[in-house]
Amino acid sequence: MPGIDESLLEAMRLPGARGASLVDWISGLALGAVGEAPGGDWEATAAETAELARHVAESGSLAAAGAPGAGPAAAPTGPTGSVRPAVTPEQEPPVEDMIATTADAYHLLRFVSTPFDSTVFLHLWLDRNDGNLALARIRLSEMADRLVLG
């Protein structure tokens, strides 16, 4: 089973891959990164994409129908009224992946299920002209299923 470095190098073999990272969406830290960083800085990119991923992962309206945390009424709130993560160790992330499309690239964020808290995602920066988004989604899903953290 591949670890972080092996998985990121595998992601970089995808056609059109410009950069890849593994990010903890709670802390905003990059746990590993290879290739170019969007904007030139992996730490800034990790923090920015983590904010987006956290917002989506905590959104009760995006959870699968019937899943715990689905719908706004079922979303647990913290002491300040903010929505807490709807992910527990026994639970899959409520969203599988996200795609952000820019004029020249795709940013594919694939949430990774882990035995502890499922708060990490793979981020693939894919050139829009040379990349194959469908293939990237399939391969990133496979990588996320095989990824070993620890």
N, CA, C and O of each residue as an XYZ file, in Angstrom:
600
protein
N       0.837     -1.167      0.000
C       0.000      0.000      0.000
C       0.893      1.245      0.000
O       1.793      1.373      0.830
N       0.636      2.147     -0.927
C       1.495      3.315     -1.047
C       1.254      4.351      0.047
O       0.136      4.523      0.532
N       2.334      5.033      0.419
C       2.244      6.133      1.367
C       2.038      7.443      0.620
O       1.705      7.457     -0.565
N       2.242      8.539      1.337
C       1.987      9.866      0.782
C       2.863     10.144     -0.430
O       2.354     10.509     -1.490
N       4.171      9.976     -0.288
C       5.078     10.313     -1.392
C       4.798      9.494     -2.636
O       4.773     10.033     -3.742
N       4.584      8.186     -2.464
C       4.309      7.328     -3.610
C       3.008      7.718     -4.300
O       2.930      7.726     -5.529
N       1.996      8.037     -3.518
C       0.701      8.433     -4.085
C       0.812      9.740     -4.860
O       0.245      9.869     -5.946
N       1.532     10.702     -4.313
C       1.686     11.982     -5.004
C       2.486     11.825     -6.297
O       2.169     12.457     -7.305
N       3.511     10.992     -6.272
C       4.286     10.742     -7.498
C       3.426     10.034     -8.544
O       3.552     10.296     -9.740
N       2.558      9.141     -8.087
C       1.634      8.471     -9.003
C       0.676      9.485     -9.628
O       0.375      9.403    -10.819
N       0.202     10.430     -8.837
C      -0.685     11.479     -9.356
C       0.019     12.315    -10.418
O      -0.602     12.739    -11.392
N       1.299     12.549    -10.231
C       2.053     13.366    -11.193
C       2.264     12.647    -12.529
O       2.631     13.288    -13.514
N       2.044     11.356    -12.580
C       2.151     10.616    -13.848
C       0.902     10.752    -14.710
O       0.893     10.306    -15.857
N      -0.144     11.358    -14.174
C      -1.361     11.570    -14.959
C      -1.098     12.619    -16.033
O      -0.386     13.591    -15.781
N      -1.660     12.436    -17.226
C      -1.460     13.426    -18.288
C      -1.937     14.815    -17.848
O      -3.055     14.971    -17.356
N      -1.079     15.810    -18.030
C      -1.439     17.180    -17.705
C      -1.241     17.577    -16.251
O      -1.529     18.718    -15.892
N      -0.757     16.670    -15.398
C      -0.567     16.995    -13.980
C       0.506     18.062    -13.833
O       1.602     17.935    -14.379
N       0.182     19.114    -13.091
C       1.133     20.197    -12.836
C       1.645     20.147    -11.400
O       2.781     20.539    -11.131
N       0.818     19.671    -10.485
C       1.210     19.569     -9.093
C       0.196     18.749     -8.328
O      -0.956     18.621     -8.743
N       0.633     18.190     -7.202
C      -0.262     17.390     -6.368
C       0.158     17.547     -4.914
O       1.337     17.719     -4.604
N      -0.833     17.484     -4.030
C      -0.535     17.580     -2.599
C      -1.555     16.780     -1.808
O      -2.626     16.431     -2.306
N      -1.198     16.499     -0.567
C      -2.112     15.905      0.393
C      -2.247     16.919      1.512
O      -1.251     17.342      2.099
N      -3.486     17.310      1.809
C      -3.738     18.414      2.734
C      -4.694     17.983      3.841
O      -5.664     17.266      3.593
N      -4.413     18.423      5.055
C      -5.332     18.245      6.175
C      -6.263     19.448      6.166
O      -5.813     20.582      6.333
N      -7.564     19.212      5.971
C      -8.485     20.344      5.840
C      -8.863     20.988      7.161
O      -9.496     22.044      7.159
N      -8.501     20.399      8.276
C      -8.741     21.029      9.570
C      -7.643     22.061      9.861
O      -7.938     23.200     10.222
N      -6.381     21.655      9.702
C      -5.262     22.553     10.022
C      -4.841     23.421      8.838
O      -4.256     24.487      9.031
N      -5.135     22.975      7.616
C      -4.688     23.708      6.434
C      -3.244     23.426      6.063
O      -2.660     24.150      5.256
N      -2.664     22.391      6.638
C      -1.265     22.066      6.368
C      -1.137     21.046      5.241
O      -1.919     20.101      5.140
N      -0.129     21.265      4.397
C       0.199     20.288      3.366
C       1.019     19.180      4.021
O       2.067     19.450      4.608
N       0.553     17.945      3.924
C       1.273     16.808      4.493
C       2.324     16.289      3.525
O       3.217     15.532      3.906
N       2.209     16.704      2.269
C       3.163     16.355      1.231
C       2.774     17.077     -0.041
O       1.597     17.361     -0.267
N       3.769     17.378     -0.881
C       3.488     18.068     -2.140
C       4.590     17.771     -3.151
O       5.756     17.621     -2.788
N       4.206     17.687     -4.422
C       5.160     17.503     -5.511
C       4.742     18.380     -6.685
O       3.578     18.763     -6.805
N       5.699     18.690     -7.545
C       5.404     19.482     -8.733
C       5.261     20.957     -8.420
O       5.664     21.429     -7.358
N       4.683     21.669     -9.360
C       4.467     23.107     -9.206
C       3.321     23.360     -8.227
O       2.412     22.541     -8.089
N       3.380     24.492     -7.562
C       2.287     24.907     -6.686
C       1.501     26.015     -7.369
O       2.101     26.951     -7.898
N       0.176     25.935     -7.373
C      -0.605     27.049     -7.905
C      -0.248     28.324     -7.127
O      -0.303     28.330     -5.897
N       0.106     29.366     -7.812
C       0.508     30.587     -7.133
C       1.936     30.558     -6.625
O       2.417     31.550     -6.076
N       2.625     29.431     -6.799
C       4.032     29.326     -6.424
C       4.321     28.938     -4.987
O       5.492     28.835     -4.622
N       3.314     28.717     -4.150
C       3.542     28.436     -2.733
C       2.584     27.347     -2.260
O       1.377     27.573     -2.170
N       3.129     26.146     -1.953
C       2.277     25.035     -1.542
C       1.593     25.292     -0.209
O       0.451     24.877     -0.013
N       2.270     25.967      0.710
C       1.650     26.204      2.020
C       0.434     27.127      1.895
O      -0.599     26.887      2.520
N       0.561     28.178      1.090
C      -0.578     29.085      0.881
C      -1.703     28.362      0.145
O      -2.876     28.522      0.483
N      -1.341     27.566     -0.863
C      -2.346     26.806     -1.614
C      -3.062     25.821     -0.700
O      -4.283     25.677     -0.773
N      -2.300     25.138      0.165
C      -2.911     24.172      1.092
C      -3.896     24.871      2.016
O      -4.999     24.371      2.236
N      -3.516     26.011      2.555
C      -4.400     26.735      3.467
C      -5.674     27.189      2.754
O      -6.766     27.094      3.313
N      -5.538     27.680      1.526
C      -6.698     28.173      0.780
C      -7.627     27.038      0.351
O      -8.845     27.157      0.478
N      -7.063     25.938     -0.157
C      -7.917     24.826     -0.577
C      -8.531     24.124      0.633
O      -9.636     23.590      0.543
N      -7.819     24.119      1.769
C      -8.370     23.514      2.984
C      -9.610     24.270      3.446
O     -10.575     23.665      3.913
N      -9.582     25.586      3.316
C     -10.748     26.381      3.698
C     -11.955     26.016      2.840
O     -13.067     25.874      3.349
N     -11.731     25.867      1.543
C     -12.807     25.461      0.632
C     -13.290     24.047      0.967
O     -14.493     23.806      1.065
N     -12.353     23.121      1.142
C     -12.711     21.734      1.452
C     -13.459     21.630      2.768
O     -14.433     20.885      2.877
N     -13.010     22.370      3.762
C     -13.664     22.356      5.079
C     -15.103     22.850      4.955
O     -16.022     22.266      5.529
N     -15.285     23.918      4.210
C     -16.632     24.465      4.029
C     -17.551     23.427      3.376
O     -18.686     23.236      3.812
N     -17.060     22.770      2.344
C     -17.874     21.767      1.643
C     -18.110     20.543      2.526
O     -19.228     20.031      2.586
N     -17.068     20.070      3.211
C     -17.203     18.872      4.047
C     -18.154     19.099      5.219
O     -18.824     18.167      5.665
N     -18.215     20.321      5.715
C     -19.076     20.621      6.851
C     -20.490     21.008      6.437
O     -21.352     21.215      7.291
N     -20.732     21.107      5.146
C     -22.042     21.512      4.647
C     -23.021     20.352      4.740
O     -22.865     19.343      4.052
N     -24.020     20.493      5.582
C     -25.026     19.451      5.712
C     -25.847     19.277      4.454
O     -26.340     18.180      4.188
N     -26.007     20.333      3.672
C     -26.830     20.238      2.469
C     -26.160     19.435      1.364
O     -26.830     19.016      0.420
N     -24.853     19.210      1.458
C     -24.156     18.426      0.437
C     -23.975     16.967      0.824
O     -23.498     16.174      0.013
N     -24.342     16.597      2.038
C     -24.221     15.210      2.479
C     -25.226     14.344      1.726
O     -26.268     14.829      1.284
N     -24.910     13.078      1.585
C     -25.807     12.140      0.914
C     -27.138     12.091      1.652
O     -27.173     12.191      2.878
N     -28.217     11.940      0.922
C     -29.553     11.865      1.530
C     -29.593     10.723      2.538
O     -29.170      9.607      2.238
N     -30.096     11.005      3.719
C     -30.206      9.980      4.750
C     -28.944      9.777      5.565
O     -28.951      9.027      6.541
N     -27.847     10.444      5.173
C     -26.603     10.286      5.916
C     -26.626     11.154      7.166
O     -27.301     12.183      7.198
N     -25.883     10.740      8.205
C     -25.807     11.594      9.381
C     -25.256     12.961      8.975
O     -24.277     13.041      8.234
N     -25.871     14.012      9.449
C     -25.428     15.354      9.101
C     -26.083     15.886      7.847
O     -25.822     17.024      7.458
N     -26.936     15.090      7.194
C     -27.592     15.538      5.967
C     -28.652     16.569      6.309
O     -29.444     16.395      7.235
N     -28.644     17.626      5.552
C     -29.640     18.675      5.756
C     -29.252     19.621      6.867
O     -28.581     19.217      7.816
N     -29.659     20.871      6.768
C     -29.255     21.866      7.747
C     -29.744     21.588      9.157
O     -29.052     21.943     10.110
N     -30.882     20.981      9.332
C     -31.407     20.745     10.678
C     -30.584     19.716     11.431
O     -30.544     19.742     12.661
N     -29.920     18.802     10.711
C     -29.173     17.730     11.365
C     -27.722     18.096     11.627
O     -27.011     17.326     12.274
N     -27.256     19.248     11.144
C     -25.854     19.614     11.304
C     -25.577     20.024     12.745
O     -26.210     20.950     13.252
N     -24.632     19.344     13.419
C     -24.335     19.697     14.802
C     -23.613     21.042     14.859
O     -22.834     21.368     13.963
N     -23.868     21.816     15.903
C     -23.217     23.111     16.015
C     -22.317     23.140     17.225
O     -22.548     22.448     18.216
N     -21.278     23.961     17.124
C     -20.335     24.136     18.215
C     -20.804     25.236     19.146
O     -21.910     25.755     18.992
N     -19.956     25.602     20.126
C     -20.357     26.593     21.120
C     -20.631     27.971     20.523
O     -21.409     28.737     21.092
N     -20.018     28.301     19.401
C     -20.243     29.613     18.792
C     -21.340     29.564     17.745
O     -21.601     30.559     17.070
N     -21.984     28.413     17.605
C     -23.027     28.268     16.601
C     -22.494     27.833     15.259
O     -23.270     27.634     14.325
N     -21.153     27.677     15.135
C     -20.574     27.243     13.867
C     -20.816     25.750     13.695
O     -20.929     25.010     14.673
N     -20.893     25.323     12.457
C     -21.125     23.913     12.177
C     -19.837     23.140     12.396
O     -18.783     23.513     11.880
N     -19.926     22.067     13.160
C     -18.774     21.201     13.384
C     -18.669     20.217     12.237
O     -19.659     19.966     11.550
N     -17.475     19.645     12.012
C     -17.331     18.657     10.956
C     -18.314     17.515     11.138
O     -18.503     17.013     12.246
N     -18.940     17.109     10.040
C     -19.908     16.023     10.074
C     -19.224     14.683      9.889
O     -19.899     13.685      9.636
N     -17.900     14.628     10.006
C     -17.141     13.412      9.768
C     -16.682     12.839     11.099
O     -16.114     13.548     11.930
N     -16.929     11.566     11.292
C     -16.438     10.861     12.466
C     -15.557      9.724     11.975
O     -15.581      9.409     10.785
N     -14.770      9.092     12.862
C     -13.886      8.017     12.425
C     -14.610      6.874     11.726
O     -14.022      6.209     10.874
N     -15.859      6.633     12.063
C     -16.591      5.511     11.466
C     -17.281      5.907     10.171
O     -17.936      5.071      9.549
N     -17.154      7.131      9.758
C     -17.952      7.682      8.677
C     -17.090      8.097      7.495
O     -15.952      8.532      7.667
N     -17.628      7.963      6.321
C     -16.986      8.465      5.113
C     -17.185      9.980      5.058
O     -18.158     10.491      5.612
N     -16.270     10.710      4.395
C     -16.537     12.130      4.197
C     -17.848     12.301      3.425
O     -18.167     11.470      2.575
N     -18.618     13.365      3.703
C     -19.916     13.528      3.051
C     -19.815     13.824      1.554
O     -20.788     13.634      0.824
N     -18.667     14.281      1.092
C     -18.455     14.599     -0.320
C     -17.270     13.769     -0.803
O     -16.269     13.661     -0.096
N     -17.366     13.184     -1.992
C     -16.264     12.386     -2.531
C     -15.164     13.258     -3.109
O     -13.994     13.110     -2.758
N     -15.545     14.171     -3.998
C     -14.549     15.043     -4.596
C     -15.169     16.361     -5.024
O     -16.389     16.515     -5.055
N     -14.291     17.316     -5.357
C     -14.712     18.629     -5.838
C     -13.846     18.982     -7.030
O     -12.678     18.598     -7.098
N     -14.423     19.716     -7.968
C     -13.666     20.170     -9.126
C     -13.855     21.674     -9.250
O     -14.982     22.164     -9.312
N     -12.743     22.404     -9.287
C     -12.775     23.839     -9.553
C     -12.113     24.030    -10.913
O     -10.996     23.565    -11.137
N     -12.796     24.707    -11.807
C     -12.303     24.913    -13.159
C     -11.895     26.370    -13.345
O     -12.673     27.279    -13.056
N     -10.676     26.587    -13.827
C     -10.209     27.928    -14.159
C     -10.005     27.990    -15.666
O     -10.254     27.012    -16.370
N      -9.558     29.121    -16.154
C      -9.373     29.296    -17.597
C      -8.366     28.310    -18.181
O      -8.495     27.905    -19.336
N      -7.364     27.920    -17.392
C      -6.326     27.044    -17.943
C      -6.098     25.759    -17.158
O      -5.202     24.989    -17.503
N      -6.885     25.506    -16.107
C      -6.605     24.332    -15.278
C      -7.851     23.820    -14.572
O      -8.879     24.491    -14.486
N      -7.706     22.596    -14.069
C      -8.687     21.999    -13.168
C      -7.996     21.794    -11.831
O      -6.813     21.455    -11.786
N      -8.720     21.995    -10.753
C      -8.247     21.654     -9.414
C      -9.196     20.582     -8.913
O     -10.379     20.840     -8.691
N      -8.678     19.393     -8.738
C      -9.478     18.265     -8.292
C      -9.099     17.952     -6.853
O      -7.940     17.658     -6.560
N     -10.076     18.016     -5.957
C      -9.871     17.701     -4.554
C     -10.626     16.421     -4.246
O     -11.850     16.368     -4.366
N      -9.897     15.395     -3.851
C     -10.482     14.092     -3.540
C     -10.333     13.821     -2.051
O      -9.215     13.714     -1.547
N     -11.463     13.710     -1.339
C     -11.438     13.442      0.089
C     -10.989     11.998      0.319
O     -11.362     11.094     -0.429
N     -10.183     11.797      1.364
C      -9.606     10.491      1.675
C     -10.204      9.988      2.978
O     -10.176     10.688      3.991
N     -10.746      8.777      2.956
C     -11.236      8.134      4.178
C     -10.044      7.556      4.917
O      -9.213      6.863      4.330
N      -9.967      7.843      6.200
C      -8.881      7.325      7.024
C      -9.468      6.658      8.259
O     -10.606      6.944      8.631
N      -8.710      5.774      8.902
C      -9.232      5.103     10.089
C      -9.394      6.041     11.286
O     -10.102      5.704     12.234
N      -8.753      7.212     11.258
C      -8.840      8.082     12.429
C      -9.888      9.170     12.273
O     -10.836      9.179     13.058
N      -9.788     10.106     11.301
C     -10.783     11.167     11.272
C     -11.193     11.658      9.884
O     -12.034     12.552      9.789
N     -10.647     11.124      8.835
C     -11.047     11.464      7.464
C     -11.045     12.969      7.199
O     -12.006     13.507      6.648
N      -9.975     13.642      7.588
C      -9.899     15.087      7.380
C      -8.777     15.471      6.420
O      -8.207     16.556      6.533
N      -8.462     14.596      5.488
C      -7.442     14.917      4.493
C      -8.019     14.767      3.094
O      -8.997     14.053      2.873
N      -7.385     15.459      2.161
C      -7.780     15.331      0.770
C      -6.555     15.408     -0.124
O      -5.549     16.028      0.221
N      -6.662     14.769     -1.275
C      -5.653     14.878     -2.325
C      -6.053     16.045     -3.217
O      -7.220     16.172     -3.587
N      -5.098     16.892     -3.561
C      -5.338     18.023     -4.455
C      -4.474     17.817     -5.687
O      -3.248     17.753     -5.595
N      -5.119     17.716     -6.834
C      -4.405     17.583     -8.101
C      -4.653     18.828     -8.929
O      -5.797     19.210     -9.173
N      -3.567     19.457     -9.360
C      -3.636     20.616    -10.244
C      -3.354     20.099    -11.639
O      -2.255     19.624    -11.926
N      -4.347     20.192    -12.500
C      -4.317     19.552    -13.820
C      -4.449     20.596    -14.916
O      -5.361     21.422    -14.884
N      -3.541     20.563    -15.886
C      -3.615     21.470    -17.029
C      -4.880     21.163    -17.826
O      -5.172     20.004    -18.121
N      -5.617     22.196    -18.165
C      -6.909     22.005    -18.839
C      -6.753     21.514    -20.277
O      -7.609     20.780    -20.772
N      -5.683     21.905    -20.948
C      -5.489     21.488    -22.339
C      -4.922     20.082    -22.469
O      -5.268     19.356    -23.401
N      -4.048     19.693    -21.538
C      -3.364     18.399    -21.649
C      -3.953     17.319    -20.748
O      -3.680     16.136    -20.949
N      -4.743     17.700    -19.774
C      -5.256     16.742    -18.804
C      -6.552     16.092    -19.244
O      -7.261     16.593    -20.117
N      -6.841     14.969    -18.621
C      -8.081     14.242    -18.851
C      -8.802     14.178    -17.500
O      -8.443     13.383    -16.632
N      -9.803     15.010    -17.341
C     -10.479     15.136    -16.053
C     -11.141     13.829    -15.615
O     -11.072     13.470    -14.440
N     -11.769     13.127    -16.527
C     -12.430     11.861    -16.177
C     -11.413     10.836    -15.679
O     -11.632     10.178    -14.662
N     -10.311     10.705    -16.396
C      -9.259      9.777    -15.988
C      -8.677     10.192    -14.636
O      -8.433      9.343    -13.778
N      -8.458     11.483    -14.447
C      -7.900     11.975    -13.185
C      -8.826     11.658    -12.015
O      -8.356     11.261    -10.950
N     -10.131     11.825    -12.196
C     -11.073     11.509    -11.120
C     -11.008     10.027    -10.754
O     -10.998      9.674     -9.575
N     -10.965      9.172    -11.760
C     -10.906      7.725    -11.517
C      -9.622      7.357    -10.792
O      -9.652      6.638     -9.793
N      -8.495      7.848    -11.291
C      -7.195      7.498    -10.694
C      -7.037      8.075     -9.290
O      -6.492      7.412     -8.408
N      -7.503      9.289     -9.076
C      -7.405      9.879     -7.742
C      -8.270      9.106     -6.743
O      -7.891      8.952     -5.582
N      -9.416      8.626     -7.187
C     -10.270      7.804     -6.338
C      -9.543      6.515     -5.948
O      -9.568      6.104     -4.788
N      -8.905      5.893     -6.920
C      -8.149      4.669     -6.651
C      -6.995      4.937     -5.689
O      -6.745      4.151     -4.775
N      -6.289      6.060     -5.903
C      -5.174      6.420     -5.026
C      -5.663      6.660     -3.602
O      -5.034      6.215     -2.642
N      -6.782      7.362     -3.469
C      -7.317      7.656     -2.140
C      -7.687      6.372     -1.407
O      -7.505      6.277     -0.193
N      -8.206      5.384     -2.132
C      -8.587      4.118     -1.505
C      -7.373      3.314     -1.039
O      -7.455      2.571     -0.061
N      -6.252      3.463     -1.738
C      -5.042      2.691     -1.411
C      -4.093      3.417     -0.467
O      -3.194      2.798      0.102
N      -4.280      4.707     -0.297
C      -3.336      5.526      0.466
C      -3.251      5.060      1.915
O      -4.268      4.843      2.574
N      -2.023      4.912      2.397
C      -1.774      4.528      3.776
C      -1.154      5.716      4.496
O      -0.094      6.205      4.106
N      -1.815      6.173      5.541
C      -1.298      7.280      6.350
C      -0.876      6.734      7.696
O      -1.527      5.858      8.265
N       0.226      7.267      8.194
C       0.617      6.840      9.522
C       2.063      6.675      9.721
O       2.498      6.316     10.815
